[in-house]
Amino acid sequence: MADNLLEMAVRHLGSTGLSALGNALGLPDGKSESAFTASAASVLAGMLNKAGSESGLGTLLNMATKSTSMDLSSPVDIFTTPDKMTSLQDLGGNIVDTLFGHKRDGVVNLLTSALGLSGNKGGSLLRIAAPVIMSLVGKLVKSKGLNMEGLAALLLGQKAYVKDKIPAGLLKELGVANFDELAERTVVETTPRHTARAATPPPPVKKSGWGKWLWPLLIALGVLWALNMCAKKERVDDGTGGVIIEEKEVEKAPPMPPEETITTPAPEVTEETVIVEDFGQQLRDYLASASRDPNREFPLQIEFPTDGSMPNVESLPDVQTLITIMQENPGLSIAIEGHTDSDGDAAANQKLSESRAQAVMKMLVDAGIEGSRVTAVGVGSANPIADNSTEEGKQKNRRIAVKVTSYEQQ
């Protein structure tokens, strides 16, 4: 069963926290929990609606990841301290604006009316519920290592918990007919096509059982045995996708320990990962240099499921660093280039590389970077940097690279 974020949020505030919230906002007696629940449910509905596109889902994942730095450990202290309450609502206001956009005022008015409140109390409730919910989502993303698909699945699991808690008319305000339609918009693959996983190391391969007694016997007798026979090799499926080569062979060799074990090294993880050293420092050094190679590329440390274009959560640090550098340098414009290896159809590779580049571009634009400063290009397998005939080379060729297209120091 999916985590119930509404229940987790109410439990986090507790009865004393809800009471303090009611006092701070001037809510009617006994109505704090129901009012907060309706507000939190509205926030979750907004998140489901936002998850209707890959860019929206990427924005949510970025927000959830950054929300883990918020300190909401003492709700009572926050609700009873004016400065902390103001800071919380300022933070929540940014989340609400991102979730609802130009529909924000309509959602606020609808919630206020549904709860029978006066003034802008519905807006205050939304601005408080938003960071509480986002913080809980962020903790689940971090603890479970969720990528965009995992986050979408988490949000879809909230449907059963929130559908009876949202105010009447909210879905219409969001432009959907019912909750089923809202859930259908959410980008998620319930069965990922080639979800990467760490391969299980094959079990150790031991020498044939003869080695346990034949070699000591030969040593003891001091007799050189030679058996003219061909090595017999058998391919055995070890159940993990690896192949063990069992070899039975008697050969003339120096004495060796009877229990020697040859361990087959674990295969590499199949996740398409490109690891680079300090992306941010390299890009900053390049911008500070007097002579800049216009063709130099800066690979992002970023992960995608095979054949997928939804970045995993591990991808966010480098993307966030790029956002920061773009914010620090308003005269900087870049191209995001997607690359693949040479396996598969060339047209499909080009399309995949373009969708991945666009996914990264959307994350930048959603973070406030002007779209005119960023372009997304799918190169496919046309520009390899390593030999595609080896797995190591293919892994290097599967990359997202940043190129500086123009830069004016300001």
N, C-alpha and C positions, 0 to 999 in steps of 0.2 A: 504494500500500500504506500502511496506517495506521502511524503511529509506534508502535514497540514500546517501551512504557514500562518493561517489565521489563528489557529489554536496556539501555535508557538508564540505569536506576537502578544496575544492576550496573557498567556502564561508569563511571558517575559516582563510585562508591565506589572502584573499582580494586582491584587485588590487595592493595595496602598497607592501604587502608581496610577491606577485608573481613577482613584479618588482625587489624587493630586492634580491629574489632568482635568477632571471635571471642575475642580475649584479654580484652576488657572484660566479656563475658558468660560467659566460661568454657565456650565451645563446644568440642566434640571437634575434634581436628586434622583439617583438610581438609573440614570440614563447614560452614564459614562461608557460602560462596556458596550452597549448596543450601538452607540454613536461611533465609538472607535472601530468596532467590528465592521460596520457598514462602510466606513472610510477606508479601512485596510482592504476590504473586499473590492472597493472601487479602484484602488491602486493596482491590485492584482489583475483586475479586468483590463485596466489600461496597459499593463505589462503584456498581457496576452495579445491585445490588439497591436501593440508595438512590435511584437515578435512575428508579425505577418510578413516580414521581409528579412533577408539575410543581413542587410545593413542595420535594420532595427534591432535584430537579435544580437548583432555584434555590439551595438551601443549598450544594450542591456547588460551584456557580459562584461563590458568595460566598466560600467557603472557599479555593477555588483562587486567586481574585483577590488575597485578603489574604496568601496564602502566599508571594507573590513577594518579600515583605519579609524572609523568613527568609534568614539567611546560612548556607548549607550548602556553601560553596565549599571548605572544608578538612575533609573527613570524619575524617581521621586525628587532627587537632587536637581535634575534638569528642569522638571515642571515647576519647582518652587523657587528657582533662581532666574530672575528676569533676563539677564544677559545670556544665559545658556539656552533659555527658551527661544530667544530671538535668533541665536545662531542656528539652533535646530530647525526653526521654521525657514530661515534663509536657505539652508541646505535643502530642506524639503521642497521649497519653492522651485529650485532648479530641477529637481527630479520630476515634479508635477508638470512643469513646463515641457520637459522632454517627452513625457509620456502622452500628454494630451494636446500639446501644441495650441493651435488656435481654438480648439474646443474646450480649453481649460475653464473659461468663465461659465460656459454652459453646464459643464460637469459640476462646478462649485455651486452654482445656483440650484441645480437639481438636487444635489445632496443636502444642501441647507434646507430646502423646502421639504424633502422627504423626511428629514429628522425633526421637522417642526421647530427649527432654530431661527434665531434672528441675526441680522447683521451678516458678518463674514465668518461666522463660526464654522460653517462647513468648509471654507477654505483653510482655516486654521487646522481643522482636524485632518484634512488631506495632507497638509504640509508637515504634520507630525507623523501621520501614519506612513507616509512615503519612505522616509529614511529608516524607520523601524523595520518595515518589510524588506527594503533593499539591503539592510545590514544582515538580516537573517538569510536572505538569498545568497549574499556574498559569502557567508560562513559555510553554507552548504556547497557552493561552487568550489571553495578552497578545500574543504575537508574531503569532498568526494572527487576532486579533480575533474569537474565537469567542463566539457567544451560547449560549443554553441548548441549542438544537438542535445547534449545532456541537460542544458538549461531549458531548452524548448520542452523536453519531456517533463522536467520538473514543473514548469508552468502549466502544461496540459493537465498534470495531475491535480491542480488546484480547482479545476472546473467543478468537481462534485462538492467542494467545500464552500465556494463563493456564490454559486448560482442562485441560492436562496437568500443571500445576505446583501446583495447589491440593491441600491434603490431602484424602484420602478422607473423605466424610461432611460436608464443609463446606456443600455445597449443601442437603443435608437439614437441617442446622442452621439455614440461612437460610430454610427453608420452601419450597424449590423442588425439582422432580423432576430437572431436568437443566439444562445450560447454555443450551439453546435456549429453555426457558421463562424463564430468568433474562434472556436477551437480549430476549425479547419484551416483558418488563415495561418496558424502558427507553423513556422518552418521547422519540420522535424522529420527525420528518417527513423522510424521505429526499429528498422533492421538495417543498420549501416551497411553499405555495400562491401567495403573491405576495411572494417575497423581495425586499426593497428593494435597489436598487442605484443607483449614481450614473448618471444619464442621460448618454449621450455627446453632447457638443455637436455640433449639425449643422455641416457644413462651411460656410465663408464663402459668402455669396451675392454674386456679382458682377453688376454691370450688364451688360446685353446687350452682345455683342461690338461692336455698332455704336459704342458709346461710345469705343472705342479709336482710331477714326479719324475718325468723323463730327464730333465736337466740335472737335478741332484744325483740321479742314478748314473748319468754319464760321467759326472764329475767324480763320483765315488769310485767308479770302475776304471776311470782314466782311459776310457775307450772312445775312440772317435767314431761316431755313427754318421753314416751318410745315407740318406734315402733319396733315391732319384725319382722324385715325383713332382708334379706341377702343383703350384699353389692353387688351392681350391678357394675360390671367393664366392661368397653368397651375399646377395643384397637383401637386407632385412628391414622392413618398415618398422620403426620404433614407436609408431603411434603418435608421434608429435610432428610428423611432417619431415623429420630428418631421415637419413638413410645410413644404417650402420654397415660397414664392410667387415664381415668376419673372415679372418684368414687363418687357414690351417696350413702350417708349413714347418717342416723340419729342416734346419739349416745348420751349417757349421759356423759356430760363433763362440766367443769367449763366454765364460760362466756369467750368469746374470741372476739377480734375486728372483726367486720363484713366484713371488706375489706381485710382480710389477704390473701396474695398471696404466693403460693409456687412456687418457680422458679426452673425449672430443670436445673442443671448445664450443661454447654456446653460440648459436647464430645471432646475427645482429637483429635488433628490433626492426620491424617492418615499417614503422611510422616514417613518413617522409619528413625528415628533420635535417635542417642545415644549421650547423653550429658555428658561430663566428665569435671572435674575440671583441668585446666591447664595441658594439656598433656605434653607440653615441660618441665615444671618444674619437673613433676614426673619422666620423663625419664632421665633428667639430674641428679636428685638426686640419681636415681638408679645406673647410671654409676659411680657416685662419691663414692658410698658405697663400703666398703670392702667386704661385704657379699651380694651376689646377688642371688636371687631365679631364677634358669634357666627357671622355668615354669611361671613366672609372665608375665602377658600380659598388654599392655597399649592400651586401646580402643581409637581409633581416633574419634573425633567429625566429623562425615561425614554423608551426606544425599544422598540417592538414591531414585528415583521413585520406587514404588512397582513393583517388577519383572524386574527392569531395572538395568543396570550396569554403567550408566553414572552419575558420581557424580555431585551434584549441586554446584553452586558457593560458597555456605556457607561452603563447605567442604575444601576450599583451605587454610585457615589460619593454621589448624593443619598439613596439608600435607606440607605446606611451612616450618613450624617449624621443621618437621621431616627431610626435605631436609637440612635445616640449621645445624641441629645436626649431620647429616651424613657427611656434609662437614667439620664440626669442629672436627670430630672424624674419621679420615681415617681408623682406626683399628676396626671400628664397622661394624658388619654384622647383618642383621635382617631377620626375616620372617614376611611377611604380611599374616595374616590369615583371611579368610572370613567365617562368621558364619551366619546361618539362624535360624528361629524357626522351630518347628516340623510340621507346617501346610503344606499340599501338598505332592507331590511325593518326596521321599528321593533323588532319582537320579537327579531330576530337581533342588532340593535345593542345592545339591553338585555342580552342574554345575554353578548355579547362584552365589554361594559363591566364586567359583574359578574365574569367570569372573570379579567379583567385586575386588577381591584381585589383579588380574592381571592389572586391570585399575589403581589402586593406584600404583602398581609397575612401570607401564609404565610412570606415571607422575614423579616418582623419576629418572628413567633412562633418560627420556627426559630432565631432569634438570641437567644432567651431572653426576649422581651417577652411578658408575660402576655396571653393571648388575650382576657381580659375587658376589656382596655384598648383594644382595636382592633376596629372593625367595618368590613366591606367592603360597599359599596353599588354596584350598577350602575344608573346614571342613564340610560344610552343617549343619545339626542339631545334629551332633554327640557329641558336647561338650557344652551342655547348662550350663549357670551359674545361671539360675533362673527357676522358675516353668513355664512350657509351657502351663499349664492349665489356666493361667490368662493372660489378655492382657498386664499387666505391665511386667510380666515375659517374654512374647514373645518379647516385645520391647527391653528388655535388652539382649536377646539372639541374636537378629539381630544386628550384630556388625562387624566392621573391627578392628582387634587387631594387635598390633606390639609386636613381641617377639625378644629379643636379642639372637642371635645364637652364636655369638662370639664377644669378645671385648678385644683389646689390646691397652693400653694407649700408646700414642706416644708423 
